[in-house]
Amino acid sequence: MKIERLPLNALRAFSEAARAGSFKTAAEHLAVTPGAVSRQIKQLEERLGVALFERHANGVHVTDAGHLLAEDVDAGLSRIANGVQAVHERAHAATTLTLSAPPSFTQFWLLPRLADFEALESHVEISLDADQDLSDPIWHGNGARLALRYGRGPWPGVHSERLLEDSLFPVCSPALLERSPIDTPVDLLAHPLLEVVWQSRQNVDFPGWRDWFDAAGLPGKTLPIQQRYSLYGLALDQAIAGRGVMLANPAIVADRLASGVLVRPFGDRHVIDSPFTYDLILPDTGQAPPAIQHFIDWLLDEAARFRDGSIG
């Protein structure tokens, strides 16, 4: 019999009835009436020209022909069910994305926004690797390993998408300003200066207070730099506690400025440009799996929204 002519509903009813030895029990399993099961099996018997059940006043019994057919039908329906399940699981399989990113950017910019993407794409499993080293990005299956980098491009051997430009400006706690107002750059010389010291993988020094004071027209001054840190987060904690003034960039301090735990004593004035940028690093060949492309598009959109409302 050609597959397009197979009476699949009748075969399913027959399989349930043969397994249960009862039209009534089969009907309960199929959520139909016993009469419907009986009619479907009767039509199947007429089509095949053979009795599949012996009918008695106290129930039904499967015939030898029925037993033979039931074995093949059960095997066939099981294969169909397994095939449907496999396709469903593949369509809903978790996509794995490993994302390498600078620790401070991950903590202060990416993580607060990532929940929005995870709500949209709950099947994407994201592993964050807070690392400055550039690992080779790759596509693998329906997943990927990508990187976010803070530095000075171009990045050789990969494709990069610009997320954010960079700039630096002083920030401090409101309590520090209340104790000692800061109105001009020279006022900073009376405060402990907190400095982040970091050298990029391209051997480019991170701009610091010396660069800022030069730009502010105060070259050659002795700077009261009290402490130096290799991570923004460490300096941020000290600045929020009112223990000094730090140079920060928009991506790191935007949420802290919005919450009011940090302020910019000069407002939009006395901002210096940084040669560094935040870039998304992708493989230079191949195509992103669909779910990974959704993440890439989402991240670029988030960066564009941040730039449009940037505080820097």
C-alpha positions in Angstrom: 0.0 0.0 0.0 1.3 3.4 -1.0 2.3 5.6 2.0 -0.1 8.4 1.0 -3.0 6.0 1.3 -2.2 4.7 4.7 -5.1 5.3 7.2 -2.9 6.6 10.0 -5.7 7.5 12.4 -7.2 4.0 12.0 -3.8 2.4 12.5 -3.2 4.4 15.6 -6.6 3.3 17.0 -5.8 -0.3 16.1 -2.4 -0.1 17.8 -3.9 1.2 21.0 -6.7 -1.3 21.0 -4.4 -4.2 20.3 -2.0 -3.2 23.1 -4.9 -2.6 25.6 -7.1 -5.5 24.5 -10.0 -3.2 24.8 -11.7 -0.6 22.6 -12.8 1.3 25.7 -9.3 1.6 27.1 -7.9 2.6 23.7 -10.6 5.3 23.4 -9.6 6.7 26.8 -5.9 6.8 25.7 -6.9 8.6 22.5 -9.4 10.9 24.1 -12.2 9.7 21.7 -15.3 7.5 22.2 -15.2 3.7 22.1 -17.6 3.9 19.1 -15.1 6.0 17.2 -12.4 3.4 17.9 -14.7 0.6 16.8 -15.6 2.4 13.6 -12.0 3.1 12.6 -10.9 -0.5 13.3 -13.9 -1.8 11.3 -13.0 0.4 8.3 -9.4 -0.8 8.6 -10.6 -4.4 8.5 -12.7 -3.8 5.5 -9.9 -2.1 3.7 -7.5 -5.0 4.5 -10.1 -7.7 3.9 -9.1 -9.5 7.2 -10.4 -9.6 10.7 -8.1 -8.0 13.2 -10.3 -8.7 16.3 -12.7 -11.3 17.4 -15.7 -9.6 18.9 -17.5 -11.2 21.9 -20.2 -10.1 24.3 -17.6 -9.6 27.0 -14.9 -7.9 24.9 -12.5 -8.3 22.0 -9.5 -10.5 21.3 -6.7 -9.8 18.8 -6.6 -12.4 15.9 -3.3 -13.9 14.6 -3.4 -11.4 11.7 -4.0 -8.6 14.2 -1.0 -9.6 16.3 1.2 -9.7 13.2 0.0 -6.3 12.1 0.3 -4.8 15.6 4.0 -5.6 15.8 4.7 -3.8 12.5 2.4 -0.8 13.3 3.8 -0.4 16.8 7.4 -0.3 15.3 6.4 2.1 12.6 4.6 4.5 15.0 7.5 4.3 17.4 9.9 5.3 14.6 7.6 8.2 13.6 7.4 9.4 17.2 11.2 9.2 17.7 11.7 11.1 14.4 9.3 13.9 15.5 11.0 14.1 18.9 14.4 14.3 17.4 13.4 17.1 15.1 11.7 18.9 18.0 14.8 18.6 20.2 17.1 19.7 17.5 14.9 22.8 16.8 14.9 23.7 20.5 18.4 22.6 21.4 20.4 25.0 23.5 22.8 27.2 21.6 26.1 27.7 23.4 27.9 31.0 23.2 31.2 31.5 24.9 32.0 35.2 25.2 35.4 36.4 26.3 35.3 40.0 27.5 37.3 42.5 29.8 36.4 42.0 33.4 35.2 45.6 34.1 33.2 45.9 30.9 31.6 42.6 31.6 30.7 43.6 35.2 29.5 47.2 34.7 28.1 47.3 31.1 27.4 43.9 29.7 25.9 42.0 32.7 23.2 44.6 33.5 22.0 44.4 29.9 22.4 40.7 29.2 19.2 39.7 31.0 17.1 41.5 28.3 18.7 39.2 25.6 18.3 36.1 27.7 14.6 36.9 28.1 14.3 37.0 24.3 16.5 34.0 23.5 16.2 31.7 26.6 17.6 28.7 24.6 21.0 30.4 24.2 23.4 29.4 27.0 26.0 32.1 27.5 29.3 31.5 29.2 31.3 34.6 30.1 35.0 34.5 30.3 36.3 37.6 32.0 39.7 37.8 30.2 41.8 40.4 28.4 43.6 37.8 26.2 42.4 37.6 22.6 41.3 34.0 21.9 40.5 33.0 18.3 36.8 33.4 17.6 35.1 30.5 15.9 31.7 29.2 14.8 30.9 25.7 15.9 27.7 23.9 15.1 24.8 26.1 16.1 27.1 28.0 18.7 30.2 30.1 18.7 33.1 31.5 20.7 33.4 35.3 20.3 35.2 38.1 22.1 34.8 41.7 23.2 38.0 43.6 23.3 39.1 46.9 24.7 42.2 48.2 22.9 43.5 49.8 19.8 42.6 48.1 16.5 42.9 46.9 13.9 42.7 43.3 15.1 44.6 41.0 12.7 43.1 37.8 11.3 39.5 38.5 12.5 36.4 40.5 11.6 35.6 43.3 14.1 32.5 45.4 14.8 32.9 48.7 16.6 30.8 48.9 19.7 31.9 52.0 21.5 34.5 54.8 21.2 36.1 55.9 24.5 36.8 59.0 26.5 37.8 59.8 30.1 36.6 62.2 32.7 36.9 62.7 36.5 34.3 61.1 38.8 33.9 61.1 42.6 31.3 60.6 45.3 28.8 63.3 46.2 30.1 63.1 49.8 33.6 64.0 48.7 32.3 67.1 46.9 30.4 68.2 49.9 33.6 68.0 52.0 35.7 69.9 49.5 34.1 71.4 46.3 35.9 70.9 43.0 35.3 73.8 40.6 38.5 73.9 38.5 41.1 71.4 37.5 43.6 72.8 40.0 41.2 71.9 42.8 41.9 68.2 42.1 45.4 68.6 43.4 44.0 68.8 46.9 42.4 65.4 46.6 43.7 61.8 46.4 43.8 60.7 42.8 42.9 57.1 42.0 44.5 55.8 38.8 43.9 52.7 36.7 47.2 51.5 35.2 46.9 49.1 32.3 48.8 48.4 29.1 47.0 47.0 26.1 48.1 43.9 24.2 49.3 46.3 21.5 51.7 47.9 24.0 49.7 51.1 24.1 49.6 52.7 27.5 46.2 53.5 29.0 45.7 57.3 29.4 46.0 58.5 32.9 46.0 61.6 35.1 49.1 63.0 33.6 47.4 63.1 30.2 44.3 64.7 31.7 46.2 67.5 33.5 48.2 68.2 30.4 45.0 68.6 28.4 43.6 70.8 31.2 46.5 73.2 30.8 48.4 72.1 34.0 51.5 70.3 32.7 54.3 69.4 35.0 52.3 69.5 38.2 53.1 67.1 41.0 50.1 64.8 41.1 48.7 63.4 44.4 48.2 59.9 43.0 47.5 57.9 46.1 46.7 54.5 44.7 47.0 52.6 41.4 44.8 49.7 40.2 44.8 47.2 37.4 41.0 47.0 37.3 38.4 49.7 37.0 36.2 47.9 39.6 38.8 48.3 42.4 39.1 52.0 41.7 35.4 52.5 41.5 34.8 51.0 44.9 37.3 53.5 46.4 35.7 56.4 44.5 32.2 55.5 45.6 33.5 55.3 49.2 34.7 58.9 48.9 38.4 58.1 49.1 39.4 59.9 46.0 38.8 61.0 42.4 39.2 58.7 39.5 39.3 58.9 35.7 36.5 56.8 34.2 34.9 56.1 30.9 31.2 56.2 30.0 30.7 52.4 29.7 32.1 51.7 33.1 30.3 54.5 35.1 27.1 55.2 33.3 24.9 53.2 35.7 26.7 54.6 38.8 26.2 58.2 37.5 22.6 57.4 36.8 22.1 56.1 40.3 23.8 59.1 41.9 26.5 57.2 43.8 29.1 59.0 41.5 29.1 62.4 40.0 31.1 64.4 37.5 32.5 67.5 39.2 33.0 69.2 35.9 29.9 68.0 34.1 30.6 67.7 30.4 33.8 69.7 30.6 37.4 68.5 30.8 36.9 65.3 28.9 39.9 63.7 27.1 39.7 61.2 24.2 41.1 57.8 24.6 42.8 55.9 21.7 41.0 52.7 22.8 37.7 51.3 21.6 35.4 48.5 22.5 35.0 46.0 19.6 33.2 42.8 19.0 35.6 40.2 17.6 34.1 37.7 15.1 35.6 35.0 12.8 36.7 36.5 9.4 35.1 33.6 7.5 31.9 31.5 7.7 28.5 32.5 8.8 27.0 33.0 12.2 24.3 30.4 13.3 20.9 32.1 13.5 20.7 32.4 17.3 24.3 33.7 17.5 23.4 36.3 14.8 20.5 37.4 17.0 23.0 38.0 19.8 25.3 40.0 17.5 22.4 42.1 16.3 21.2 42.7 19.8 24.6 43.7 21.1 25.2 46.1 18.2 21.8 47.6 18.9 22.5 48.0 22.6 25.8 49.7 21.9 24.1 52.1 19.4 21.4 53.0 22.0 24.1 53.6 24.6 26.1 55.8 22.2 22.9 57.8 21.4 22.4 58.5 25.1 26.0 58.4 26.1 27.1 60.5 29.0 30.6 60.9 27.6 
